[in-house]
Amino acid sequence: MTITAKTLNSALDAVFPFVGTVFINTMLMVLNLLGKDTASNKSTSSQFSEELDFSQSALTKLMKSIADGCGRAGHDLRTKDKLTWCRDEEFARRTLAGLNPFGIQLLKELPLASKLDPELYGPPESAITEELIEREIKMSIKEAVEEKRLFILDYHDLLLPYVHKVRELEGTTLYGSRTLFFLMEDATLKPVAIELTRPASPTKPQWKRVFTRSWDATGAWLWTLAKAHVCAHDSGYHQLIAHWLRGHCCTEPYIIAANRQLSVMHPIHQLLRLHFRYTLEINAIARKNLICAGGLIESCFSPGKYSMELSSFAYDQLWRFDMEALPADLIRRGMAVEDPAAEHGLRLTIEDYPFANDGLLIWSAIKQWVQDYVSHYHPDPAHVLDAKDGGPRSELRPTRTRRTSQCGPH
């Protein structure tokens, strides 16, 4: 990859939130105009038309330039099925092959219950009952759990502490959510139920409601709106946690430690150098333009000014170094089990899981290459003994600096 391409890809992290902001602002403008009377609409129609034309033109040119310059192939399902975005099959499929394939997990126990303080957030019991599940899946709960056919997208405890804070912001709202899926006989997922929850407040009791598929118009649209809330939660989780937190933020301490503790001639430093290259620069740009107070992230995502606080909360609740590797993450979520006879040493719970299937191919290739590389320089553990054992590491000394306080503890 050339420096030019690297620079372009780095810039895309800043560009795409801008695209989202333009789109969101345009849609808010439309809704605002629709809510005004005819006279007001006439007085603002010219301004609206000009701004809308600019937004459409800018977005069209930007996306065409990116596609032409990077050679990215496009595949739009809407050209074949204009209603694909609201179909249950596509909604479920996105948990395995969509924007955020990190969230779905095997449901291992019932009944569902919150682990948050009931004094603050209300009764912990979920409104998704076993009777409701059995009615929807046409089999017993015991069988479904034993056969590993129930899955969940659970943002209940993660989002519930922020519901009241976010609802105080203008133009946004938030719920805690749980979404239950059932693995069909044809190995595809079907959404079974969605629970949205608002915690108790000083003036109102806890509110929770379960939405299921419906054949009447009102019920069908409520089901669609519930799915829209879940998609918003899923998208926010992807950007704020799976992407920013796991991909950018949590990588910084290892970059700083590697540069402080390893010589640039050290083979491990050389191994990591290209992997870590530009990450700190991208993060610095993000702090200036994206994740800063009043920045694009706060403008684009429903948590608003609490976006970074939510990322920090997720770090405390979810992040563990020994669980970040792809195989460990899949096992933790119940999406795979160890199997020495299976490819990559894992057997997937859902065979048609594109993120895991493709990811494990890449993971295994990188793992083999790194093992071969490290073994070339350190063929056995004796080469990396601790300093107290008199090994080569005894020659290494911690690098101290007077400016560590500016970087914080690592």
C-alpha positions as a Markdown table, in Angstrom:
| # | Residue | x | y | z |
|---|---|---|---|---|
| 1 | Met | 0.0 | 0.0 | 0.0 |
| 2 | Thr | 1.4 | 3.4 | -1.0 |
| 3 | Ile | 1.7 | 6.3 | 1.3 |
| 4 | Thr | -1.0 | 8.1 | -0.7 |
| 5 | Ala | -3.4 | 5.2 | -0.2 |
| 6 | Lys | -2.6 | 5.0 | 3.5 |
| 7 | Thr | -3.3 | 8.7 | 3.9 |
| 8 | Leu | -6.6 | 8.4 | 2.1 |
| 9 | Asn | -7.7 | 5.5 | 4.2 |
| 10 | Ser | -6.7 | 7.4 | 7.3 |
| 11 | Ala | -8.7 | 10.4 | 6.2 |
| 12 | Leu | -11.8 | 8.2 | 5.6 |
| 13 | Asp | -12.3 | 7.8 | 9.3 |
| 14 | Ala | -12.8 | 11.6 | 9.4 |
| 15 | Val | -14.8 | 11.8 | 6.2 |
| 16 | Phe | -17.5 | 9.2 | 6.8 |
| 17 | Pro | -18.8 | 10.8 | 10.0 |
| 18 | Phe | -19.0 | 14.1 | 8.1 |
| 19 | Val | -21.1 | 12.3 | 5.4 |
| 20 | Gly | -23.4 | 11.0 | 8.2 |
| 21 | Thr | -23.7 | 14.5 | 9.7 |
| 22 | Val | -24.7 | 16.0 | 6.3 |
| 23 | Phe | -27.3 | 13.3 | 5.8 |
| 24 | Ile | -28.6 | 13.6 | 9.4 |
| 25 | Asn | -28.8 | 17.4 | 9.2 |
| 26 | Thr | -30.6 | 17.2 | 5.8 |
| 27 | Met | -33.2 | 14.8 | 7.2 |
| 28 | Leu | -33.7 | 16.9 | 10.3 |
| 29 | Met | -34.2 | 19.9 | 8.0 |
| 30 | Val | -36.9 | 18.0 | 6.1 |
| 31 | Leu | -38.7 | 17.0 | 9.3 |
| 32 | Asn | -38.5 | 20.5 | 10.6 |
| 33 | Leu | -40.0 | 22.0 | 7.4 |
| 34 | Leu | -42.8 | 19.4 | 7.3 |
| 35 | Gly | -43.8 | 20.5 | 10.8 |
| 36 | Lys | -44.2 | 24.1 | 9.9 |
| 37 | Asp | -47.2 | 25.8 | 8.2 |
| 38 | Thr | -47.5 | 26.5 | 4.5 |
| 39 | Ala | -46.4 | 30.2 | 4.8 |
| 40 | Ser | -43.3 | 29.2 | 6.7 |
| 41 | Asn | -42.5 | 26.5 | 4.1 |
| 42 | Lys | -42.7 | 29.0 | 1.3 |
| 43 | Ser | -40.3 | 31.4 | 3.0 |
| 44 | Thr | -37.7 | 28.7 | 3.6 |
| 45 | Ser | -38.2 | 26.5 | 0.5 |
| 46 | Ser | -35.5 | 28.4 | -1.5 |
| 47 | Gln | -32.9 | 28.0 | 1.2 |
| 48 | Phe | -33.8 | 24.3 | 1.7 |
| 49 | Ser | -33.6 | 23.6 | -2.0 |
| 50 | Glu | -30.1 | 25.1 | -2.3 |
| 51 | Glu | -28.8 | 23.3 | 0.8 |
| 52 | Leu | -30.3 | 20.0 | -0.3 |
| 53 | Asp | -28.9 | 20.4 | -3.8 |
| 54 | Phe | -25.4 | 21.1 | -2.3 |
| 55 | Ser | -25.7 | 18.1 | 0.0 |
| 56 | Gln | -26.7 | 15.7 | -2.8 |
| 57 | Ser | -24.0 | 17.0 | -5.2 |
| 58 | Ala | -21.3 | 16.8 | -2.5 |
| 59 | Leu | -22.2 | 13.3 | -1.4 |
| 60 | Thr | -22.5 | 12.0 | -5.0 |
| 61 | Lys | -19.1 | 13.4 | -6.0 |
| 62 | Leu | -17.4 | 12.2 | -2.8 |
| 63 | Met | -18.7 | 8.7 | -3.0 |
| 64 | Lys | -17.9 | 8.4 | -6.7 |
| 65 | Ser | -14.4 | 9.7 | -6.1 |
| 66 | Ile | -13.8 | 7.2 | -3.3 |
| 67 | Ala | -15.2 | 4.3 | -5.4 |
| 68 | Asp | -13.1 | 5.3 | -8.5 |
| 69 | Gly | -9.9 | 6.0 | -6.5 |
| 70 | Cys | -10.0 | 2.9 | -4.3 |
| 71 | Gly | -11.5 | 0.5 | -6.8 |
| 72 | Arg | -14.2 | -0.6 | -4.3 |
| 73 | Ala | -16.9 | -2.7 | -5.8 |
| 74 | Gly | -20.5 | -1.8 | -4.8 |
| 75 | His | -23.3 | -4.2 | -4.2 |
| 76 | Asp | -26.7 | -2.7 | -3.3 |
| 77 | Leu | -29.4 | -5.2 | -2.4 |
| 78 | Arg | -32.0 | -2.4 | -2.9 |
| 79 | Thr | -31.5 | -2.7 | -6.6 |
| 80 | Lys | -33.1 | -6.2 | -6.4 |
| 81 | Asp | -35.4 | -5.7 | -3.4 |
| 82 | Lys | -36.3 | -2.2 | -2.4 |
| 83 | Leu | -37.8 | -3.3 | 0.9 |
| 84 | Thr | -34.9 | -5.5 | 2.0 |
| 85 | Trp | -34.0 | -3.1 | 4.7 |
| 86 | Cys | -37.1 | -3.8 | 6.7 |
| 87 | Arg | -37.3 | -7.6 | 6.2 |
| 88 | Asp | -36.8 | -9.8 | 9.2 |
| 89 | Glu | -34.3 | -12.0 | 7.3 |
| 90 | Glu | -32.1 | -9.1 | 6.5 |
| 91 | Phe | -32.4 | -7.7 | 10.0 |
| 92 | Ala | -31.2 | -11.0 | 11.5 |
| 93 | Arg | -28.5 | -11.5 | 8.8 |
| 94 | Arg | -26.8 | -8.2 | 9.7 |
| 95 | Thr | -25.9 | -9.6 | 13.1 |
| 96 | Leu | -23.7 | -12.2 | 11.3 |
| 97 | Ala | -22.6 | -10.3 | 8.2 |
| 98 | Gly | -23.5 | -6.7 | 8.7 |
| 99 | Leu | -22.0 | -3.6 | 10.3 |
| 100 | Asn | -21.4 | -5.1 | 13.7 |
| 101 | Pro | -21.0 | -8.9 | 13.8 |
| 102 | Phe | -19.3 | -8.6 | 17.3 |
| 103 | Gly | -22.5 | -8.3 | 19.3 |
| 104 | Ile | -24.5 | -11.5 | 18.8 |
| 105 | Gln | -24.0 | -14.2 | 21.4 |
| 106 | Leu | -25.5 | -17.6 | 22.3 |
| 107 | Leu | -28.2 | -17.5 | 24.9 |
| 108 | Lys | -27.1 | -19.9 | 27.6 |
| 109 | Glu | -29.6 | -19.4 | 30.4 |
| 110 | Leu | -33.1 | -18.3 | 31.1 |
| 111 | Pro | -35.0 | -16.4 | 32.4 |
| 112 | Leu | -33.3 | -13.2 | 31.3 |
| 113 | Ala | -32.5 | -10.7 | 34.0 |
| 114 | Ser | -30.5 | -7.5 | 34.5 |
| 115 | Lys | -27.5 | -7.3 | 36.7 |
| 116 | Leu | -28.0 | -3.6 | 37.4 |
| 117 | Asp | -29.1 | -2.3 | 40.8 |
| 118 | Pro | -32.9 | -2.7 | 41.0 |
| 119 | Glu | -33.0 | 0.2 | 43.5 |
| 120 | Leu | -31.8 | 2.5 | 40.7 |
| 121 | Tyr | -33.2 | 0.9 | 37.5 |
| 122 | Gly | -36.2 | -1.1 | 38.6 |
| 123 | Pro | -37.1 | -4.8 | 38.6 |
| 124 | Pro | -34.3 | -6.9 | 36.9 |
| 125 | Glu | -36.7 | -9.5 | 35.4 |
| 126 | Ser | -37.0 | -9.3 | 31.6 |
| 127 | Ala | -40.4 | -9.0 | 30.0 |
| 128 | Ile | -39.4 | -11.7 | 27.5 |
| 129 | Thr | -41.0 | -14.7 | 29.2 |
| 130 | Glu | -40.4 | -18.4 | 28.4 |
| 131 | Glu | -44.1 | -18.7 | 27.4 |
| 132 | Leu | -43.7 | -15.9 | 24.8 |
| 133 | Ile | -40.5 | -17.5 | 23.4 |
| 134 | Glu | -42.1 | -21.0 | 23.1 |
| 135 | Arg | -45.1 | -19.5 | 21.4 |
| 136 | Glu | -42.9 | -17.9 | 18.8 |
| 137 | Ile | -40.4 | -20.7 | 18.2 |
| 138 | Lys | -42.9 | -23.6 | 18.4 |
| 139 | Met | -40.7 | -25.7 | 20.6 |
| 140 | Ser | -39.7 | -26.0 | 24.3 |
| 141 | Ile | -37.2 | -23.6 | 25.8 |
| 142 | Lys | -35.2 | -26.6 | 27.1 |
| 143 | Glu | -34.8 | -28.1 | 23.7 |
| 144 | Ala | -33.9 | -24.8 | 22.1 |
| 145 | Val | -31.2 | -24.1 | 24.7 |
| 146 | Glu | -29.8 | -27.6 | 24.5 |
| 147 | Glu | -29.6 | -27.5 | 20.7 |
| 148 | Lys | -28.0 | -24.1 | 20.8 |
| 149 | Arg | -30.7 | -22.4 | 18.7 |
| 150 | Leu | -31.4 | -19.3 | 20.8 |
| 151 | Phe | -29.2 | -16.2 | 20.4 |
| 152 | Ile | -29.3 | -12.7 | 21.8 |
| 153 | Leu | -28.2 | -9.2 | 21.0 |
| 154 | Asp | -28.1 | -7.7 | 24.5 |
| 155 | Tyr | -27.6 | -3.9 | 25.0 |
| 156 | His | -29.8 | -3.7 | 28.0 |
| 157 | Asp | -27.3 | -3.3 | 30.9 |
| 158 | Leu | -24.9 | -1.4 | 28.7 |
| 159 | Leu | -27.3 | 1.4 | 27.6 |
| 160 | Leu | -29.8 | 1.5 | 30.5 |
| 161 | Pro | -27.6 | 3.7 | 32.8 |
| 162 | Tyr | -27.5 | 6.3 | 30.0 |
| 163 | Val | -31.2 | 6.4 | 29.0 |
| 164 | His | -32.3 | 9.3 | 31.2 |
| 165 | Lys | -29.1 | 11.3 | 30.4 |
| 166 | Val | -29.5 | 10.9 | 26.7 |
| 167 | Arg | -33.3 | 11.7 | 26.8 |
| 168 | Glu | -32.4 | 15.1 | 28.3 |
| 169 | Leu | -30.6 | 16.0 | 25.0 |
| 170 | Glu | -32.5 | 17.6 | 22.2 |
| 171 | Gly | -33.5 | 15.5 | 19.2 |
| 172 | Thr | -32.5 | 12.1 | 20.5 |
| 173 | Thr | -33.8 | 9.2 | 22.6 |
| 174 | Leu | -32.5 | 5.9 | 24.0 |
| 175 | Tyr | -33.7 | 2.6 | 25.5 |
| 176 | Gly | -32.0 | -0.4 | 26.8 |
| 177 | Ser | -32.7 | -3.3 | 24.4 |
| 178 | Arg | -32.6 | -7.1 | 24.2 |
| 179 | Thr | -33.2 | -8.9 | 20.9 |
| 180 | Leu | -33.8 | -12.6 | 20.7 |
| 181 | Phe | -33.1 | -14.7 | 17.6 |
| 182 | Phe | -33.9 | -18.3 | 16.7 |
| 183 | Leu | -31.8 | -20.6 | 14.5 |
| 184 | Met | -34.1 | -22.1 | 11.9 |
| 185 | Glu | -33.9 | -25.6 | 10.4 |
| 186 | Asp | -32.3 | -24.0 | 7.3 |
| 187 | Ala | -29.5 | -22.6 | 9.5 |
| 188 | Thr | -30.8 | -19.0 | 9.1 |
| 189 | Leu | -31.7 | -16.7 | 12.0 |
| 190 | Lys | -35.1 | -15.3 | 12.7 |
| 191 | Pro | -35.8 | -12.5 | 15.1 |
| 192 | Val | -38.2 | -13.6 | 17.8 |
| 193 | Ala | -38.7 | -10.7 | 20.1 |
| 194 | Ile | -37.4 | -7.3 | 21.0 |
| 195 | Glu | -37.6 | -5.8 | 24.5 |
| 196 | Leu | -37.2 | -2.0 | 25.0 |
| 197 | Thr | -36.8 | -0.7 | 28.5 |
| 198 | Arg | -36.8 | 2.7 | 30.1 |
| 199 | Pro | -35.5 | 2.7 | 33.7 |
| 200 | Ala | -37.3 | 4.0 | 36.7 |
| 201 | Ser | -37.0 | 7.7 | 37.4 |
| 202 | Pro | -38.0 | 9.9 | 40.4 |
| 203 | Thr | -41.3 | 10.6 | 38.7 |
| 204 | Lys | -42.0 | 7.5 | 36.7 |
| 205 | Pro | -41.8 | 3.8 | 37.3 |
| 206 | Gln | -39.8 | 1.5 | 35.0 |
| 207 | Trp | -41.3 | 1.0 | 31.6 |
| 208 | Lys | -40.6 | -2.1 | 29.4 |
| 209 | Arg | -42.4 | -3.6 | 26.5 |
| 210 | Val | -41.8 | -6.6 | 24.2 |
| 211 | Phe | -42.4 | -6.4 | 20.5 |
| 212 | Thr | -43.0 | -9.4 | 18.2 |
| 213 | Arg | -43.8 | -9.9 | 14.6 |
| 214 | Ser | -47.4 | -9.0 | 13.8 |
| 215 | Trp | -49.8 | -9.3 | 10.9 |
| 216 | Asp | -51.9 | -6.2 | 11.6 |
| 217 | Ala | -50.7 | -2.8 | 10.3 |
| 218 | Thr | -50.2 | -1.2 | 13.7 |
| 219 | Gly | -48.3 | -4.1 | 15.2 |
| 220 | Ala | -46.2 | -4.5 | 12.1 |
| 221 | Trp | -45.0 | -0.9 | 12.2 |
| 222 | Leu | -44.3 | -1.1 | 15.9 |
| 223 | Trp | -42.2 | -4.1 | 15.2 |
| 224 | Thr | -40.4 | -2.2 | 12.4 |
| 225 | Leu | -39.8 | 0.8 | 14.7 |
| 226 | Ala | -38.4 | -1.6 | 17.4 |
| 227 | Lys | -36.0 | -3.0 | 14.9 |
| 228 | Ala | -34.9 | 0.5 | 14.0 |
| 229 | His | -34.1 | 1.2 | 17.6 |
| 230 | Val | -32.0 | -2.0 | 17.8 |
| 231 | Cys | -30.2 | -1.1 | 14.5 |
| 232 | Ala | -29.3 | 2.3 | 16.1 |
| 233 | His | -28.0 | 0.6 | 19.2 |
| 234 | Asp | -26.0 | -1.9 | 17.1 |
| 235 | Ser | -24.5 | 0.9 | 14.9 |
| 236 | Gly | -23.5 | 2.9 | 17.9 |
| 237 | Tyr | -21.9 | -0.1 | 19.6 |
| 238 | His | -19.9 | -0.8 | 16.4 |
| 239 | Gln | -18.5 | 2.7 | 16.1 |
| 240 | Leu | -18.0 | 3.6 | 19.8 |
| 241 | Ile | -16.9 | 0.3 | 21.1 |
| 242 | Ala | -16.0 | -2.3 | 18.4 |
| 243 | His | -14.3 | 0.3 | 16.3 |
| 244 | Trp | -13.0 | 3.2 | 18.4 |
| 245 | Leu | -12.5 | 1.5 | 21.7 |
| 246 | Arg | -11.2 | -1.9 | 20.6 |
| 247 | Gly | -9.5 | -0.8 | 17.3 |
| 248 | His | -8.0 | 2.6 | 18.2 |
| 249 | Cys | -8.1 | 3.5 | 21.9 |
| 250 | Cys | -7.0 | 0.2 | 23.5 |
| 251 | Thr | -4.1 | -0.1 | 21.0 |
| 252 | Glu | -2.4 | 3.1 | 22.2 |
| 253 | Pro | -0.8 | 1.7 | 25.4 |
| 254 | Tyr | 0.9 | -1.1 | 23.5 |
| 255 | Ile | 2.3 | 1.3 | 20.8 |
| 256 | Ile | 3.7 | 3.6 | 23.6 |
| 257 | Ala | 5.1 | 0.6 | 25.5 |
| 258 | Ala | 6.7 | -0.9 | 22.4 |
| 259 | Asn | 8.4 | 2.4 | 21.5 |
| 260 | Arg | 9.6 | 2.9 | 25.1 |
| 261 | Gln | 10.8 | -0.5 | 25.9 |
| 262 | Leu | 12.0 | -2.0 | 22.6 |
| 263 | Ser | 15.0 | -1.0 | 20.5 |
| 264 | Val | 14.0 | -0.1 | 16.9 |
| 265 | Met | 16.3 | -2.9 | 15.9 |
| 266 | His | 14.5 | -5.5 | 18.0 |
| 267 | Pro | 12.8 | -8.0 | 15.8 |
| 268 | Ile | 9.5 | -7.7 | 17.7 |
| 269 | His | 9.6 | -3.9 | 17.2 |
| 270 | Gln | 10.1 | -4.4 | 13.5 |
| 271 | Leu | 7.2 | -6.9 | 13.5 |
| 272 | Leu | 4.8 | -4.4 | 15.2 |
| 273 | Arg | 6.1 | -1.3 | 13.5 |
| 274 | Leu | 4.0 | -1.5 | 10.3 |
| 275 | His | 1.0 | -2.7 | 12.2 |
| 276 | Phe | 1.1 | 0.2 | 14.6 |
| 277 | Arg | 2.2 | 2.8 | 12.0 |
| 278 | Tyr | -0.1 | 5.9 | 11.8 |
| 279 | Thr | -2.4 | 4.7 | 14.6 |
| 280 | Leu | -1.3 | 7.5 | 16.9 |
| 281 | Glu | -1.6 | 10.0 | 14.2 |
| 282 | Ile | -5.1 | 8.9 | 13.3 |
| 283 | Asn | -6.1 | 8.9 | 17.0 |
| 284 | Ala | -4.7 | 12.5 | 17.3 |
| 285 | Ile | -6.9 | 13.6 | 14.4 |
| 286 | Ala | -9.8 | 11.8 | 15.9 |
| 287 | Arg | -9.4 | 13.7 | 19.2 |
| 288 | Lys | -9.3 | 17.0 | 17.4 |
| 289 | Asn | -12.2 | 16.5 | 15.0 |
| 290 | Leu | -14.2 | 13.4 | 15.9 |
| 291 | Ile | -14.4 | 12.5 | 19.6 |
| 292 | Cys | -13.9 | 16.0 | 21.0 |
| 293 | Ala | -16.6 | 17.8 | 22.8 |
| 294 | Gly | -19.1 | 19.0 | 20.2 |
| 295 | Gly | -17.4 | 16.9 | 17.5 |
| 296 | Leu | -18.8 | 14.8 | 14.8 |
| 297 | Ile | -19.2 | 11.7 | 16.9 |
| 298 | Glu | -21.4 | 13.5 | 19.4 |
| 299 | Ser | -23.3 | 15.0 | 16.5 |
| 300 | Cys | -23.9 | 11.6 | 14.8 |
| 301 | Phe | -24.7 | 9.2 | 17.5 |
| 302 | Ser | -27.7 | 9.1 | 19.8 |
| 303 | Pro | -25.6 | 9.1 | 23.1 |
| 304 | Gly | -24.5 | 12.6 | 22.0 |
| 305 | Lys | -22.1 | 14.2 | 24.5 |
| 306 | Tyr | -22.1 | 10.9 | 26.5 |
| 307 | Ser | -20.6 | 8.9 | 23.6 |
| 308 | Met | -17.0 | 8.8 | 25.0 |
| 309 | Glu | -18.3 | 8.2 | 28.6 |
| 310 | Leu | -20.3 | 5.2 | 27.2 |
| 311 | Ser | -17.1 | 3.9 | 25.5 |
| 312 | Ser | -15.3 | 4.2 | 28.9 |
| 313 | Phe | -18.1 | 2.4 | 30.6 |
| 314 | Ala | -17.9 | -0.4 | 28.0 |
| 315 | Tyr | -14.2 | -0.7 | 28.5 |
| 316 | Asp | -14.7 | -1.3 | 32.2 |
| 317 | Gln | -17.5 | -3.8 | 31.7 |
| 318 | Leu | -16.4 | -5.7 | 28.6 |
| 319 | Trp | -12.7 | -5.3 | 27.7 |
| 320 | Arg | -10.2 | -8.0 | 28.6 |
| 321 | Phe | -6.9 | -8.4 | 27.0 |
| 322 | Asp | -7.0 | -12.2 | 27.0 |
| 323 | Met | -10.4 | -12.2 | 25.3 |
| 324 | Glu | -9.7 | -9.8 | 22.4 |
| 325 | Ala | -8.2 | -12.4 | 20.0 |
| 326 | Leu | -10.8 | -13.5 | 17.5 |
| 327 | Pro | -11.0 | -17.2 | 18.6 |
| 328 | Ala | -11.2 | -16.2 | 22.3 |
| 329 | Asp | -14.0 | -13.7 | 21.5 |
| 330 | Leu | -16.0 | -16.2 | 19.5 |
| 331 | Ile | -15.7 | -18.7 | 22.4 |
| 332 | Arg | -16.6 | -16.1 | 25.0 |
| 333 | Arg | -19.8 | -15.2 | 23.1 |
| 334 | Gly | -20.7 | -18.9 | 22.6 |
| 335 | Met | -20.4 | -18.6 | 18.8 |
| 336 | Ala | -17.7 | -21.3 | 18.7 |
| 337 | Val | -16.3 | -24.1 | 20.8 |
| 338 | Glu | -12.8 | -25.6 | 20.7 |
| 339 | Asp | -12.4 | -28.6 | 18.5 |
| 340 | Pro | -9.0 | -29.8 | 17.5 |
| 341 | Ala | -10.4 | -31.8 | 14.6 |
| 342 | Ala | -12.1 | -28.7 | 13.1 |
| 343 | Glu | -10.4 | -26.2 | 10.8 |
| 344 | His | -8.6 | -23.5 | 12.8 |
| 345 | Gly | -9.3 | -25.6 | 15.9 |
| 346 | Leu | -12.8 | -24.1 | 16.3 |
| 347 | Arg | -16.3 | -25.4 | 15.5 |
| 348 | Leu | -18.8 | -22.6 | 14.9 |
| 349 | Thr | -22.2 | -22.6 | 16.5 |
| 350 | Ile | -23.7 | -21.1 | 13.4 |
| 351 | Glu | -21.9 | -22.5 | 10.3 |
| 352 | Asp | -22.9 | -19.6 | 8.0 |
| 353 | Tyr | -21.2 | -16.9 | 10.0 |
| 354 | Pro | -19.3 | -14.9 | 7.3 |
| 355 | Phe | -17.5 | -12.7 | 9.8 |
| 356 | Ala | -16.1 | -15.7 | 11.7 |
| 357 | Asn | -15.5 | -17.8 | 8.6 |
| 358 | Asp | -13.5 | -15.1 | 6.8 |
| 359 | Gly | -12.0 | -13.7 | 10.0 |
| 360 | Leu | -10.5 | -17.1 | 11.1 |
| 361 | Leu | -8.9 | -17.5 | 7.7 |
| 362 | Ile | -7.1 | -14.2 | 8.1 |
| 363 | Trp | -6.4 | -14.9 | 11.8 |
| 364 | Ser | -4.8 | -18.3 | 11.1 |
| 365 | Ala | -2.6 | -16.9 | 8.3 |
| 366 | Ile | -1.3 | -14.1 | 10.5 |
| 367 | Lys | -0.8 | -16.4 | 13.4 |
| 368 | Gln | 1.2 | -18.8 | 11.4 |
| 369 | Trp | 3.3 | -16.0 | 9.9 |
| 370 | Val | 4.0 | -14.5 | 13.3 |
| 371 | Gln | 4.9 | -17.8 | 14.8 |
| 372 | Asp | 7.4 | -18.5 | 12.0 |
| 373 | Tyr | 8.9 | -15.0 | 12.3 |
| 374 | Val | 9.3 | -15.1 | 16.1 |
| 375 | Ser | 10.6 | -18.7 | 16.1 |
| 376 | His | 13.3 | -17.6 | 13.7 |
| 377 | Tyr | 14.7 | -15.2 | 16.3 |
| 378 | His | 13.6 | -17.0 | 19.5 |
| 379 | Pro | 13.5 | -20.7 | 18.7 |
| 380 | Asp | 12.9 | -21.7 | 22.4 |
| 381 | Pro | 11.7 | -20.0 | 25.6 |
| 382 | Ala | 15.3 | -19.8 | 26.9 |
| 383 | His | 15.9 | -16.9 | 24.6 |
| 384 | Val | 13.2 | -14.7 | 26.3 |
| 385 | Leu | 13.9 | -15.5 | 30.0 |
| 386 | Asp | 13.1 | -12.8 | 32.6 |
| 387 | Ala | 16.0 | -10.7 | 33.7 |
| 388 | Lys | 16.0 | -12.4 | 37.1 |
| 389 | Asp | 16.9 | -15.7 | 35.3 |
| 390 | Gly | 19.9 | -14.1 | 33.6 |
| 391 | Gly | 18.5 | -14.4 | 30.1 |
| 392 | Pro | 18.9 | -11.9 | 27.3 |
| 393 | Arg | 16.1 | -9.7 | 28.8 |
| 394 | Ser | 18.6 | -8.8 | 31.5 |
| 395 | Glu | 20.2 | -6.4 | 29.0 |
| 396 | Leu | 16.9 | -4.5 | 28.7 |
| 397 | Arg | 16.2 | -1.6 | 31.0 |
| 398 | Pro | 12.9 | 0.3 | 31.5 |
| 399 | Thr | 12.9 | 3.6 | 29.7 |
| 400 | Arg | 11.9 | 6.4 | 32.1 |
| 401 | Thr | 10.8 | 9.9 | 31.0 |
| 402 | Arg | 9.9 | 13.0 | 32.9 |
| 403 | Arg | 6.9 | 13.5 | 30.7 |
| 404 | Thr | 5.0 | 10.3 | 31.5 |
| 405 | Ser | 2.4 | 12.3 | 33.4 |
| 406 | Gln | 1.2 | 13.8 | 30.2 |
| 407 | Cys | 0.5 | 10.4 | 28.7 |
| 408 | Gly | -1.1 | 8.9 | 31.8 |
| 409 | Pro | -0.4 | 5.4 | 33.3 |
| 410 | His | 0.2 | 2.5 | 30.9 |
